[in-house]
């Protein structure tokens, strides 16, 4: 299948990698040539780590990178399946899908990797809304097995089955989720992040102690190490989106401490500083 991935951030790069590793031809899009180059470097580093661990061969790395074309002009995108991994804003996603609709057939599947925005809200303002679906990967996409398949009110039921088959072909585990804010995982996970931030705000414990306690309880990572991995600004954006979608329910209230990190550009591992210093 010809796949286009829109966005070269951590998620977009990871999605492009898993699609290319599965043998799909991938168009990786970003307006910035620098961002495209950075995305390819990220994929290369991920593959090198896989080689070091004996999970990827040099031949597989070469084949994967050979399956990816870099595109900086949106009008050049031609695909059977588009997966967007851009900023978590409804207006941006709607505009993107409308632009892509102008140059692709009505059969082109428009998939969003949104973490929280209802699929129905996106599809309602896009031509042929029956071909809009949520295919939500988790970070890091090249490692995490779970992928949520989310159908909106307009989505063709046959498309959900097709999307699940596609995801299974990537070596992932698809689950069908209802079209509600945050779907399954992010709705549950908000309490993990938000409550950790509340504990920090109330000075009950510091970042490292909270993380260590959560890991001692059986979690692979505490909330702050995980936010630094995902991206502090991405996590904050999802929390803000869910806060608004749930009519300012206090349990989803964004943290002032997290907002300050975002404003300072302390986005986690990718910037060298987040809740921890990686410099």
Protein Blocks (a to p, Z undefined) as FASTA:
>chain_A
ZZddedjbfklmmmmmmmmmnopacddddfblklmmmmmmmmmmmmmmmmmnopacfklm
mmmmmmpccdfbfklpccfbdcddbdfdfklmmmmmmmmmmmpcfklccddfbfkbcfkl
mmmmgghkllgccddddddfklmmbdcddddfklcfklmmmmmmmmmmnopacdddddde
hilmmmmmmmmmmmmmmmmmnomacfklmmmmmmmnopabdfklmmmmnopklmmmmmmm
mmmmnoopaklgccfklmmmmmnopnbjknopafbccZZ
